[in-house]
Amino acid sequence: MQSEQAKEQQISGAFGTIKAHDTGNRKGARARFLTLIAIIGPGLIVMVGDNDAGGVSTYAQAGQNFGYSLLWTLPLLIPVLIINQEMVARLGAVTGVGHGRLIRERFGRYWGNVSISSILLLNFLIIITEFIGISLSMEYFGVSPYLSVPTAVVLLFVVTASGSFQRWERFMMLFVATNFLVVPLILASKTHYVSAFHHAVVPGIRGGASSASVLLIISIIGTTVAPWQLYFQQSNIVDKRITPRWLNYERIDTILGSFIVVIGASALMAASAAGLAHHGGTNAFTNALGVARGLGHYVGHGSGTLFAILLLNASVIGAAAVTLASSYALGDLAGSRQSLNARVREAKGFYGAFAGLLVVAGVVTLIPGAPLGLITLAVQAMCGLMLPSTTIFVLLLCNDREVLGPWVNSRWLNVAATIIVTILVVLSVTMMVSTLFTSVNVVMLLVGLTIVAALGLLIGLPIGLRRAVAPATYDIDKRDWRTPRLTLLAPVPTSFARRMLLRAVGSYLVIAGTLLAVRIIQLSTS
């Protein structure tokens, strides 16, 4: 019994284990490195998992249609990814509870249920797009979707339901390692590295700014910064038992993942640009299978094969991460704590939900005549719909002193996070409006929203900084401070600004959600 309890308190990662009695003090580079490789996992997996089927398709589309000219969008995402995911990593390590449950406890059952229900619907649609990616990649090799999709469902369930977090993470690291096939792909595609580097640092758009190019830029950002990432990393950190004592190592994990995902996305865009941009205009892209076949035809069969393998790998790891994020969210909704360390018979609800999501999504993918294009459109629109509210909730939680104590955001981080959230809101609203009203001038809409947002920041940031509460002092080592039981926390102080913000978020979700539903019905019946 004691050995089982000790095991339950261990941090067991893919490459090592940290004992329960470990104080976290490390002397020497070797000791710190061994600790890092034991902690590393949640940040790396969530980032690489976000380069999923939709991501690979979007990057390939940007390269095929606009050459190297949109590469500059990707390096700009590194600070966005790091700041967003560092905040949820901190929430997970300090509170020890999932993202959905934390929203429910600090904002009320209404907001908790709305957030969790919305992410479950979005994730379900995303999982369908992952299976679309699996079917397209295997179709390149002549394998029928009726074989590839069911095989993927079984594989994903077996890997996840092994009853060991460490074993699951090792499987995920195999998929992470497969992403390095972008190296031979970019070498085979004969990329012009000087031109690629120039476009990575100098903004520009092939053919000039247009609604199509602006929407694609927003899609690149949207597919790289997704709402499900927030739920996944926070709950995955809790599941791995990472505490504040190990938070700096988890930050390195997140930073490493951010650079890897952007480098991988840049390589995919550059390879597609080198191989296909000279064989069509700005509307040449059809789908990811078309890219694989195009690379096979114009560059060489090996390039098409590598791209198809990368698409398959991205779809599998994306499906695994998004489905697991959904299972975590369902646990938050039900008020139960589930873990990958539990066996199937010990967590039937947790694994049952995981299996159910996989099976239903797989079945929908295989239905003849299923509106897969409409589902992909709905995913993009829903990401745009949800991203503002999810990022705002993260920012508010990271300023909740009852929840994070000495770990609340610093002033500089609040400024940076507020600017990032504002930019994401502008881009998300632009994507949402352009999806609902296809005749809108996207460039003018984006310029108008940017001006309004800039004025809001100029007025709001100084006011917020003046009203910022001075840092509190604590009689305990910061690394040992944990959130008390949520039921014992003092209620969140209500202010006029907070009430107005939540009402604005609620109104936006209701109006935009209704318009989206109407638009989807129109498209499905036309």
N, C-alpha and C positions, 0 to 999 in steps of 0.2 A: 504493500500500500504506500509506504514512504517513497519507494523508488518511482511509483506512478505519479505521486504528487510532485516529486522533484522534476520529473520529466515534463509535467504540465507547466512548470514555471520556466523551462528552458526556452531559449530562442534558437530554434533549429532551422537554419537556412540551407540553401542548396549546397553551399561549400563549407559549412562548418556549424558549430554549436557553441553557444555561450551559456555557461552554467548559471544556475539560479542564484548562487551565493556571490557571483562576480560583482565587484563594486564599480566596475567601469573604468578604473584607473589604468592607463596604458603608458608604458615607458618603452621607447624604441620604435623604429619604423616597422620592424617585423611584427611586433605585437599589434600595432595599429592596423597593419594590412590584414592580418588574420581576422581581426574584429570586423573590419570593413567587409570582407568577403562573406562573413557569416550574416551580417545585417543586410547586405545588398540583395535586392529582389523586388520589393513592392514598387519602388520608383522606376526601376528599369523595365519591369514587366508592363506597368501601366503606360509608359511612354511608347515602347515598341508595339504594344497591343493597339495603340491608337493609330499606328501606321497599318490600318486594317484594309479590308477590300475596298472600302470607299476611299480611303486615303491613297492607296496605290493607284486607283483609277483616276483620282483627281490630279495627282502629280503627273501621271502619264499624259492626261489630257492637256495639262498646262505645257508640257514639253512638246507634245505633238503639234498643238495648235499655235503656240506662241514662242517656240524655240527656247532659248536660254533666258528670254527677256523677263520672266517672272521669278527667276531664282532669288532675287533680292527680298521677296516676301518671307522666305523661310528663316534666315538668320534673325530677323526681327521677332520671331516667335520664341526664341530661346528665353529671354527674360520673362515673357508672359507665362510660359510653361513653368519655369522655376518658381516664380512668385506664387502663382495659383496653387501649384501642387505642394509647395513648402507649407502653405497655410493649412491644407488639409492633413498633411503629414503631422504637423504640430498638434492639430486637433485630435488626431487618432492616438498619438503617443501620450498626450497629457490626460485626455478624458477616458480612454479605454472603451469608448462606445462608438457605434457606427454613425455615419453622417445623417441618415434619415432619422434615427432615434434622437440625435442631438437637436435637430430642427424641431422635432415634435415636442421635446421637453422644454425648449427655450422660446419657441414661437407659438406653441399651442397645438392641439390635436389637428385643427383645421389645416394649418400650414404644413404640418408633418405629413398628414394624409395626402394633401394635394401634391407635395413634392415627391413623395414616394410613388404614388399612383402614376404621376406624369413620367417619372424616370423608368418605371416598369413598362409603360406603353412604348416609350421611345426605344428602350433597350430591346424590346421584342422585335420592333421593326428593324433595328440595326442588326440583330442576329439573322434575320431573313436576308439582309444584304450580304452578310458574311457567307451564308450558304450559296447565294448567287455567285459570289466570288469563287467558292470551292467548285461549283458546277462548271463555271467558265474556264477555270484553270485546268481542270481535268478533261474538259472537252477538247482542249488543245492536244492532249495525248490520246484522244479517241475514246475516252471513258464516258459512259452514259451517266447523266445526273442521277438516274434511278439506282446506280451503284455507288457513285461517289458521295452523295449526300447522306444516305443511311450509314455508310461506313464512317463518315466523319462524326455523325451523331453518336455512334457506339464508341468510337475512339475518345471523343471528348468526355463522355461520361465515365469511361473506365479510368482515364487519367485523373479526373477530378475526385472520383469516389474511392481513391486508394486508401483513405483513412490516415493519411500522413501529409501534413503541410509540407514537410521537407521533400517528400517524394514528388508531390505536385509541383513544387518550385523547381526541382531538378528537370522535370519534363518541360516546364516553361522555358528554362534556360536553353534547352536544346533548340526550341523554336526561335529564341532570341539569337542564338549563334547562327542559325540558318540565314538570318538577315544579312550576314556579311557576304552572301553571294552577290550583293550589289557591287562588290569590288571587281570580280571578273566580268560582270555585266557592263560596267562603265568602261572597263579596259577594252572589251570586245567591240563596244559601240563606237570606238574611235572618237571620243569626246574631245572637243577643242578646249583644252583646259584654260588657256588664257582668256578666251571669250567667255567661258563659263564663270571664271572668277570675276571678270569685269562686270557681268550682269548680276552677280551675287552681291556686289557692293554699290553698284550704280543703278538706281531705280529707272525703269523704263517699261514700255509695253509695245510689243510688236504690232504695228498697224495703228498705234494710238489708242487712247482711252475710249472705251465703248461700253455699252451695257453688258455685253457678253464677257469682256475682259474683267470688268469690275466685279461682276458676279462670280467669276472664276477665282479671283483673288480672295473674295469673301469666303468662297467654298474651301479654299486652301487653308485659311485661318480656322474656319468652322470644323473642318475634319481633323485639324491638329489640336484644337482646344475643345474637347467634348464634355458635356455634362456628366456622362457616366464615369469619367476619370476621377471626379471628386468623390463619388460614392465608393469606387473600387479601392483607391489607395488608402483612404481612411480606415475602411473596414479590414483591408488586407494587413495593415500595420497592427491593428488590434488583434487580428487572428494570429499574427506571427509573434505577438507579445512584446513588441518593441515599446520601450518606455522612454521618458525624457532623457534618461542617462545615456541613451544611445542615439539621440536625435541628430547630433552632428554627423554621425555616420549615415543616417538615413537621408540627410540633406545632400551628402555627397552622392548617394544612390540616385536621388532625384535629379541632381545637376548632370550626372553622367548620362542618365536616361534622356534628358532633354537634348544634350548634344548629339547623342547617337541617333535619336529619332529625326532630328533636323538634317544631319549629315546623310542619313539613309534616304530621306525624302528628296534632298537635293540631288543625290546620285540617280534616283529613279527619274527625276525630271530631266536631268542633263542627258542621261542615256536615251530617253525617248526623244529629246530634242535633236541629239546627234544623229539618231537613226531614222527619224520620221519627219522632222520639221520641214525638210526640203521636198517632201513628197505630198504636199497638200497645203491648204490654207488654214485660216483660223477656225474652220468648222469641220476639220478632217476627222476628228475623233468620233468613234462609234461606241466602243466599249473596251474593256480590258482585254478581252479575247482578240479583238481587232488589233490592239497594240502588240500582243504577243505574236500574232501572225505577221504583222507588218515588220517587226524586228527580224523574225525568221526569214522573211522574203528579202528585205533590203540589206540587212547586216549579216545574217547567217543563222542557220538553224539553231546553233548553240545559244545565241542571244535570245531567240524566242523561247527556248526551253528554260533558260535561266529566269526570264521574266515570268513565265507561267509558274515555276516553282516558287518564286518570291510571292506571287499573288496567292498561291495555295497556302503558303506558310502564314502570310499576313491574315488571310481569312480564318485560318484555324486558331491562331493566337488571339485574334480579335473576338471570335466567337467564344473562346474559353474565358477571356477576361470580362466581356460584357455579360455573359450568362452568369458568371460568378458574382458580378456586381449586382445583378438582379436578385440572386438568391440572398445576398447580404441585405439588400433593401427589403425583401419580403420578411426576413428575420426581424428587421427594425420595425416593420409594420405590425408584426405579430407580437412584438415585445419579447422575443426569444433570442438567445445568443447561440449562434451556430458556428461551427469551426470545421476546417478541412482536416483537423486531427481526429474528428469523430468518424466512426464507421457508419455504414449505411443503416444498420439496425439501430444505431444510437441516435441518428438524426434523419429519420425518414422524411420529415417535412422539408428539411433543407435540401436533401438530395432529390427528393421527389419534385420539388419546384424546379431544380436545375434540369432534371430529366424532362419534365413537362415542357419547359421552354424550348429545349433543344428539339424535341419530337414535333411539337406544333409548328415551330419555325421551319423545320425540315419539310414537313408535309405541305405547308403553304408554298414553299419554293417549288415543289414538284407538281403542284396542281396545274394541269394544262390550261393555258389561258389566264393564269393568275396575273393580276396587274402589278408585275414586278417593277416596271418603270414608275408607276404611281407610288409604290411603296418607297422607292428610292427618293422620289421628290418629297414625300411626306417626312422622311428622315431628315433631309436638309432643312425643311421648314420648321420641324419640331426642335431641331438643334438651335435654330435661330430664335424660336419662341422661348426655350427654357434657359439658354445660356445667361441672359441678364439676371433672372431671378436666382439661379444657383450661385452665381458669382457674388451677388449682393448678400445672400445669406452667409456665404463663407466669410466675407469681410466683416459682417456684423458679429458673427460668432467669434472671430479672432480679436474683437474689441470688447468681448464680454468678460469682465474681470472675474466674475463668479465662476466662469467656466475655465479660463486659462490662467488666472492669477498672475504670476510673474512672467508668464509666457505670452501675454497679449502683444499685439502688434506695436512696434515702435512707431514714432511719428514719421520717420522717413519711409517706412514700409507702408504705412497708411496712405501717404501721398502717392507712392508708386502704384500701390494696389488700386487706389481710387482712379488714377489715370487709366490704368489697364482695364478696369471694369467699365469705365466710361467708353473707351474705344470699343470694347466687345459689345456693349449695348448698342452703340451706333451701327456697327457692322451687322449685328444680329437683326436689328429693326429694319435695316436696309434689305437684308436677305428675305426677311419675312414679308415686307411690303411688296417687293418685286416678285415674290412667289405668288402672292394673292392677286396682284394687279400687274399683269405681264406687260401692259402698255406703258408703264411708268418709266420716266427717264431716270435710270439708275444713277448716272453720274451727278445730275442735278440734285437728286434726293440725298445722295451721300454728302455732297458739298453743304447742303442746307442743314442736315443733321449735325455735321461736323462743326459748323459755325455755332449752332445752338449749344452743343456740348462744350465747346471751348469757352463760351461765355459763362456757362454754368460752373465750369471748373475755376475760372478766374474769380468768380464771386464766391463760390462755395468753399474752396480750399482754404483761403485765409480765415474765413469764419470758423471752419472746423478746427483749424490749428489753434485759434485763440481759445476755443472752448474745450480743447483737449484736457483730460484729467491728468494731473501730475502722477508719475510712476509711484506705486505703493512699495513699501518695504516689507520683507517677510523674514521671519526668524528661522528659516529653514533653507538648506541648500537648494537652489533652484532645480537642480537635477533630480531631487527627491520629491518635488511638489507634484501632487496628482490632484485631479478634480475630485472633490467630495462626491458622495452619492447625489445623483441629480435631483432626487426628491428633497434633499436637504438644502438645496441652493435657494438663495433669496430670489424672488421674482425679478424679471428684467424690468428696470425702471422705464416707464413709458414717458416719452417726450413728444412734443408736437411734431418735430422733424421725423422721428421714427414712425409715428402714426401715418404721416403723409407719405413717407417712403413706401411703407407696406401697402397703403391704399393704392398708390400709383402702380406698384408691382401687381397687385391683385386685379386692378382694372385692365392693365395691359394683358395679363394672362387671359382674362375673360373675353375681352374684345378680340384679341389676336387669335385665341383658340376657336372662338365662334366663326370668325372669318375663314380660318384654315379648314374647319370642318365643312363649311359651305363650299369652299373651293374644291376640296377633295371629292365631295358629292357631285359637284358639277362635272369634274373631269371624269369621274367613274361612270357617269350616265350619258356622257356626250359621245 
